[in-house]
Amino acid sequence: MTKYIFVTGGVVSGLGKGITAASLGRLLKSRGLKVAAQKLDPYINVDPGTMSPYQHGEVFVTEDGAETDLDLGHYERFIDENLNKYSNLTTGKVYWNVLNKERKGEYLGSTVQVIPHITNEIKRFIYNVAKKTDADVVITEIGGTIGDIESTPFIEAARQVMLEVGRENSLFIHVTLVPYIHGSDEHKTKPTQHSVKELQGMGVNPNIIILRSDEPLEPSIFDKISLFCNVKKDCVISNMTLPNLYEAPLMLEESNFSAVVCRELGIEAKEPDLKEWREMVKRIKSRPYTTHIGLIGKYVELHDAYLSVAEAMRHAGYFYNTHIKIHWISSETITESNVSEVLGGLDGIIVPGGFGDRGIEGMITTAKYARENNIPYLGICLGMQIAVIEFARNVCGLKDANSGEFNEQSKNKVIDFLPNQSSTIDKGGTLRLGAYPCAVQKGTKLYECYEQDLISERHRHRYEFNNSYKDLFVENGMVIGGTSPDGYIVETIEYPNHKFFVGVQFHPEFKSRPNKPHPLFKGFIKNALNTKL
């Protein structure tokens, strides 16, 4: 029978529930178990697709086109399993589904209530993850902090799952903060005790407590929390702040984390095989080089807005034994007069995705500088569109070239709406989302990276390269390196006689793994690294 693990958080938010859940997934997979992961978010948005990056960070996209919480990126990177639309559920999506069923009369005249109708909908999603993936273990992270009104239905649904599948098939892990009070020079357990008490008041007794701290904890702390929170002593586990998040599984396993989980769930599994992961972490700690990459974006104040892009670059850096130093540069600060000063010392430049016209001219200036000065450039989604606009203006002579998104009045919209879309459609869930195939042209930088004729990458965009300008671009030297298999949709562009100047309409960062860096990022970082050697 599938085992169900629920990860909750207490005291404060941002303690690393997602990294804890992802680390456990990696550890259980290393024991030969099939693992699926899921995030339950208490906000009322149907999904994060329409939310500002300043509010939510990046939107992670699954293979089947679900716009999800960024924690799913951690799950995929750690566990190396593709997740799906059942892997992220919000309060908004729950109520949307329940109200639609009520309108269709599916509740047969019943009064629709939080219990059982809302909780049943949540349970349906939890069980569907197991059904769709045939997983041995489903790890479900519940967003928010215990005591929040918004997350109460999710806790109640998890409690009901525990009763339905049996305590022997369910496990609760509670992540809490153990603060250090400098005035008295001691760690304090009272916040954890109160958080556990709050959780117990909701009918849930945590089986394992993960203690987040910045410094090592004294043995007496574990004894005290074990006694006052009614958990076994070896079920109180330290989770210290680390310089690199990929060390987390190894640190947690020092406390026999996965062995304790398997014991509590009655799972018989082999010892974890973490050899490859340990070797990767060893490489991370001993990188002799530093490669300077400029990330030119409009949300750089919040690094989580580009989380997967940053991680994908680091993954490639691990492979090439180089530390990736990311320079977070706001595109709004870049002008023709200062571009060489701002970007001159960089080994490579990346322009990631985004929406809206703010900072666009700075990005176009950036793309021109990279193209003319032979600096490796990788444009992702918006970054590809920026490269197209720049080329149209400065090589093809279309001085007013633009995107229909930025200037509807432009006479040369080299980037425009997808077919059958317009400005009147709803913004949520109407993008080109999920995995689509791309045919790769041999002899291109793209083929050099992938070494495949046909690839599949995830998308999240509404605007495309305008095919009316394809012949003009090719005549002026631009290479169309990848298209949809029927040749209709331009997926990638690149500039020849350049160290590395590639733009892709898709989002390769979503498929990169720390121990399996994405080929496109490997190609980008390899060429950036070569600029220094």
Salt bridges, closest charged atoms under 4 A:
ASP41 OD1 - LYS39 NZ 3.18
GLU63 OE2 - ARG458 NE 2.72
GLU63 OE2 - LYS511 NZ 3.85
GLU67 OE2 - ARG460 NE 2.69
ASP69 OD2 - LYS39 NZ 3.14
ASP69 OD1 - HIS56 NE2 3.23
ASP71 OD2 - LYS39 NZ 3.06
GLU76 OE1 - ARG458 NH2 3.05
GLU76 OE1 - ARG513 NH2 3.19
ASP80 OD1 - ARG513 NE 2.96
ASP80 OD2 - LYS516 NZ 2.70
GLU81 OE2 - LYS29 NZ 3.14
GLU102 OE1 - ARG103 NE 2.70
GLU121 OE1 - LYS101 NZ 2.80
GLU121 OE2 - ARG124 NH2 2.66
GLU141 OE2 - LYS39 NZ 3.88
GLU156 OE2 - ARG159 NH2 2.66
GLU164 OE2 - LYS123 NZ 2.48
GLU186 OE2 - LYS188 NZ 2.85
GLU215 OE1 - HIS187 NE2 3.41
GLU218 OE2 - HIS187 ND1 2.77
ASP223 OD1 - LYS233 NZ 2.76
ASP234 OD2 - ARG263 NH1 2.59
GLU247 OE1 - LYS285 NZ 3.56
GLU253 OE2 - ARG31 NH2 3.77
GLU264 OE2 - LYS232 NZ 2.94
GLU264 OE2 - ARG263 NH2 2.85
GLU311 OE2 - ARG314 NH1 2.73
GLU311 OE1 - HIS315 NE2 3.95
GLU332 OE1 - ARG358 NH1 2.75
GLU361 OE1 - ARG393 NH1 2.97
GLU372 OE2 - ARG371 NH2 3.89
GLU390 OE2 - ARG371 NH2 2.64
GLU408 OE2 - LYS413 NZ 2.95
GLU457 OE2 - HIS518 NE2 2.58
GLU464 OE2 - ARG432 NH1 3.28
GLU464 OE2 - HIS461 NE2 3.72
GLU491 OE2 - ARG432 NH2 3.24
GLU491 OE1 - HIS459 NE2 2.84
GLU509 OE2 - HIS507 ND1 2.77
